[in-house]
Amino acid sequence: MIFESTQLYIYTNGINFRATYSTTQHSCGGTITAARGILTSPNYPLPYAGNIECIWTITAKLGNTIQIEFDDLDMAASEHCNEDFLEIRSWLGSKALAIYCGNAVPEEILKSKDSMWLKFRSSEGSSGKGFKLKWSYAHLTEYVNETRGLIESPPTSLLRNEDETFAWRILVPRQQFVALYFKTYLDGLKLYDGYDSTALPIEISDAPWRFVSSSNVLYFETDIETQLFSNIMEHHKCDSCRLECHHIQVSRG
């Protein structure tokens, strides 16, 4: 079912049900915070107007990865895509992840931590259907040789409606370690002392609790049975450990 509305209310009486949803953005630019949805050029699938510029920013909870996949691409082709184009970056000023034009639908899945910046521009006198893409949270986010950052849990509404776990892997250089500090914690997270879920499982004790990995990698994921955790994770250089580590703070919201 498709509803042309900015709000939707569902009322039930004596029944249980489960539903998933996505949002469709077809305006010219704006900031998008929804966990998943569809983004199209203005007027899609009808021809877009000439001489327009639209800029969108898709933001995720800190420490999560946004991924986008294309369903359609149809715009005027030009050398180096310098007329009609869709430009994608992690954020304004960062290196371009891709620039598209023409009608070859991209097969690659683009990924970026925390945010995705998109600019659509058309030149005067040209037109086409434009583009249609979908965005979502990636189910795996990796930190490789990073010394600082924050990680927040995905939105609770997303966790409740996913049949696949969300996971994070932190890798630091060899002979260094990962340190975690749980400030507060209730439930919903599985921790493994290694590369993935085949590594040694670590029982998370009552907070406050601290854990240091036995190698240069740690892996943790949401518990598919609960999928109801809330956390803030900070990782940075840990001088007191005399090693390069990720100091992670987890708290229930």
N, C-alpha and C positions, 0 to 999 in steps of 0.2 A: 504494500500500500504506500502511496506517495501523498503527502500532505503539503500544500503550499502555505506554510505558516512558520512564524518564528517561535511559537510555543505549541505544545501538544500535551493534553492531559488525558490520562486513561483511568477510568473508574471501573471497579469490579465489585460484584456482589456474590459472595459465596463460591468463587472459583479461584483456582491457582493457575497461573500461566507464566511462561518465560518468553521474552521477546528481545530481539536485538534491534538496534537502530543505527542509522548513520545520517549525517547532515549533508546537504548539497549547497555549495556556495557558488552562486553565479553572478555575484555583484562584481563591480570593478574595484578590487583592492580591499584591504582591511586586515585586521589581526584576528586570527583563528585560534581558539583554545580548545575546541572539541577534540576528543581523543581519537576519533576516526570520522571519515566523511568523504565526500566527493567534491572536487573543485573543477569548475569549467570556466572557459572564457565567456565573456558577456554574450548573451543571446544564444548560446549553444543549445541545440545543434543547428540553429539558423546561422547565417553568415554574420560574422562580427563586423563592426563598423571600422572604417579606416581612420587613421590618425588618432589613436587612443593609446593610453599607457595605464596599466593597472599593476599595482604592487601589493602582494599579500605576504604576510608573515604568519607561519604556522608555528605555534609554540607548544612545547611539552613540559611536563614536570622535569625539574633539573635532574640530570644524570640519566635520562631516558633517551632513546633513539627514535626519531621519526623516519618512516620509510614511505616512499611514494612509488606507485606503479601507474603506468599509462594504459587507458582503455582506447583512446583515440587521439589522433593528431592530424590536423588538416589546415595548413596555412600556406601562404605564398612562399615559394622557395627563392632563395637568393644566395649569392656567393658569400660565404662566411656568415650566413644568417644575419646580415646587417640591415635588413629591412623589417619584415615581420618575424618575430622570434619570441620564444619563451626562454628566459634565463633563470637558472636556479643556483642558489648559493646557500651556504649554511647561515650566513647573516650578511647584512650589507657591509661591503668592504672586504669580505673573505674571498678566497679563490673560487672561481666559478666551478660548480660541480658539473654543469652541462648547459649547453645552449642549443635549442632545437628550432627547426623550421622545416618546411616541406610537409610531406604526408606519410613518411615512414614512422610507424608507431614504435617508440623506443621499447626495447625488450628488457633493458637493465632495470634493476630496482635501486633507486637512489636512497642513501641513508645519511642522516646527520644527527648528531647529539643536540638535544635541547631545542633547536629551532631549524626552520627551513624558510628561506627567503626566495620569493618568486616574482619575476617581472615579465609581464606580457605587453608587447608593443606592436602596433600595426602602423604601416605607412599609409599615406593618403592614396586612395584609389585602388587599394588591394583588399582582398577579403578571402574568407574560407570559413569552414565550420569552427575552426579554432582547436581547442584541446579539451580533453576530459581525463582526469586522473583521480586516483583515490589515495588517501593518506591514512596512516595508522601508526600505533606504537609498535616498534620491533620487539620481538620476544627475547632477543639477546642483545645486551649492551656490553661492550668490552672496553676496558681501560688498559692501554698498553703503554708502559713506561711513563705514566703520568704521575705527578707528585702531589697534585692538589685538585680538589673539586668537591662538588656536592651531589648527592643522589637522593631523590625523593621517590616514594612509591607512586606507581601509576594511579589514576583516579579510581576510587572504590567502585564506581559504576562500571568501569572497564574490567576490573578484576572479577566482579561478580558474574560477568557475562562471557568470560573466556574459558574455553576448555583446554587451553595450553598455558603452561606456566610462563612467567616473566623471569628472566635470569640476568645476572651480572657476573662478569669475570674480570678480575683485576690481576694484571701481570706486571711485575717489576723485573728489573735486570737480575740475572743469576747472582747467587750469593747474597741477595737481599730478600726482605721478607715483607709480609703484609700484616699490619696490626689493626685489630678492630676493637672499638670500645662501644659497648651497648649502654647508653645512658638509661633508657627505659625500653621495655619490650614486653609484649604480651603473647603474641602468637602469629603464625602465618608465614614464617620464613624458615627455609632449610639451608644449612651451611655445610660446605664440604671443603676439607683441607686438601685441595688439589685442583685439577684442571676442569673437571665436570662432576656430574652426579655419580660417577663410578668411583670417585675418590672416597677417602675416609669421612663418613658423616660425623659432624660435631654437634653435640647437643647444646643448645643455647640455654645457658643458665639464667636464673633470675638476675635482672639488672639491679645495680650496675655490674657489668661483666666485661672482661677484656680477654681477647684471644689473639695470639700471634701465630701465623702460619708456620709450618715446618719447611716450606719451600717458597719459591718466588711467585706462587699463584694461589688465589682463593676463588671459590665459585659459590654463589648462593642464588636461590630461586624461591619464588612464591610457592606456597603449599597449595596444590590444586584442590585439596579437601576444604580449605578455609578461604584462601584468596582474599583475606580481609586484614591485611597488615598496613600500618602506616609508619613511615620512617623518614628520618632526615639523616643522611650519611655524609660525613665530611672526611676527605682523605688528603693528607699532606705529609711532608717530610717529618719524621719522628726522631729528633736528635737524641732524646733520652734513651731510645732503643739502640742508638749507635748503628742505625741502618736506615736505608731508604724504605719508607713504609707508607701505607695508606691507613690513616687513622679515621675510623668510621664511627660515627655517632648515630645511634638508632633510637628513635623515640616514637611512642604511640601518639597519634593525633586525635 
